[in-house]
Amino acid sequence: YKRQDDWRLIGSTYIVWNRLNQARDNSSDNFVSGYIQTERILNNEWSIFGRLEKNFASGNDVYLALLPNHTLEKALVGIRLDLFDRHALKLEASSNRSRDERFGRFTLQWTAMF
């Protein structure tokens, strides 16, 4: 996490170890996933952001083969409106790649903290 005045940069990386026990076969593997996001605070209510996500998995990971729609890569841009004290409304547009396809997505999300 790094903050410089109205800019914020955050990211995370993690390693997933998996072991799959099936009737015919037992296997284990691992992969690395991560993201980096930058955010620009425009004023007390509005901010814009962009995020890149990547999953560094081998093409033959047995666990991920069970999840064909799992997103391997994502590029996302969005805008957030902070409402009241603990509410936010976000609009996001993303380009995604799973194992079998590429697709775009628009998301509208309301978040509240009680």
PyMOL commands that set and color helices and strands:
alter all, ss='L'
color gray80, all
select helices_A, chain A and resi 62-65
alter helices_A, ss='H'
color red, helices_A
select strands_A, chain A and resi 2-4+7-21+26-41+46-56+71-83+87-98+102-112
alter strands_A, ss='S'
color yellow, strands_A
deselect
rebuild
show_as cartoon
